[in-house]
Amino acid sequence: MSAEPGGLRRWEVQRGDDFRSIATQVLHEVWHRQPSEAEVEMFRSSLIQVNQDRLQEPGNPDLLVPGQILLVPRTPRPLPAR
């Protein structure tokens, strides 16, 4: 990942990446723990929203191709423990 102006970072899509796996990897890296499904889903939604104009097919976030550059927003604070 590399930095972009405005606090966004860049992510180069690798074979097998999808928004869920990217969200999981980013949160794990920042929080140093495995994120919950709810945390992953919230961040996944943010990733998709930030990258709407970068999708290969508008409205189809399931289509990512290796080498595609995505923007990664700031990571949220972890959800409170239950």
C-alpha positions in Angstrom: 0.0 0.0 0.0 1.2 3.5 -0.8 0.0 6.9 0.4 -2.2 9.3 -1.5 -3.1 13.0 -0.7 -6.0 13.4 1.6 -5.2 10.4 3.8 -6.2 7.8 1.3 -3.8 4.9 0.5 -3.5 3.0 -2.8 -3.9 -0.8 -3.0 -2.8 -2.8 -6.1 -5.2 -5.6 -6.7 -3.6 -9.1 -6.7 -5.1 -12.2 -8.2 -7.8 -13.5 -5.9 -8.4 -10.2 -4.1 -12.0 -9.0 -3.5 -13.3 -6.1 -1.4 -13.9 -8.5 1.5 -10.4 -9.9 1.5 -8.9 -6.4 1.1 -11.0 -5.1 4.0 -10.0 -8.0 6.2 -6.3 -7.6 5.4 -6.2 -3.8 6.0 -8.1 -4.0 9.3 -5.9 -6.8 10.5 -2.8 -4.9 9.6 -3.9 -1.7 11.4 -5.6 -3.2 14.4 -3.2 -6.2 14.9 -6.1 -8.5 15.4 -8.6 -10.4 13.4 -11.6 -8.1 12.7 -15.2 -9.3 13.2 -17.5 -10.0 10.3 -19.5 -6.8 11.2 -16.2 -4.7 11.1 -15.2 -6.2 7.8 -18.6 -5.6 6.3 -18.6 -1.9 7.4 -15.1 -1.3 6.0 -15.9 -3.3 2.8 -18.8 -1.0 2.1 -16.5 2.1 2.6 -14.0 0.6 0.2 -16.7 0.0 -2.5 -18.1 3.5 -2.0 -14.6 5.2 -2.3 -13.9 3.2 -5.5 -17.1 3.5 -7.4 -15.4 5.5 -10.2 -12.6 2.9 -10.4 -14.8 -0.2 -11.0 -14.2 -2.0 -14.3 -18.0 -2.3 -14.6 -20.0 0.4 -12.9 -22.2 -1.1 -10.2 -20.3 -4.4 -10.2 -17.9 -4.4 -7.2 -17.3 -8.2 -7.6 -15.1 -7.5 -10.8 -11.6 -6.6 -9.7 -8.6 -7.3 -12.0 -5.0 -7.8 -11.0 -3.0 -4.6 -11.3 -6.1 -2.4 -10.8 -5.4 0.4 -8.3 -7.9 1.0 -5.6 -8.1 3.7 -2.9 -8.2 2.7 0.7 -9.9 5.1 3.1 -8.8 5.7 6.7 -9.5 2.7 8.8 -12.3 3.2 11.4 -11.9 2.6 15.1 -12.7 -1.0 16.1 -16.3 -1.7 17.3 -16.6 -1.8 21.0 -16.2 -5.3 22.5 -19.5 -7.0 23.6 
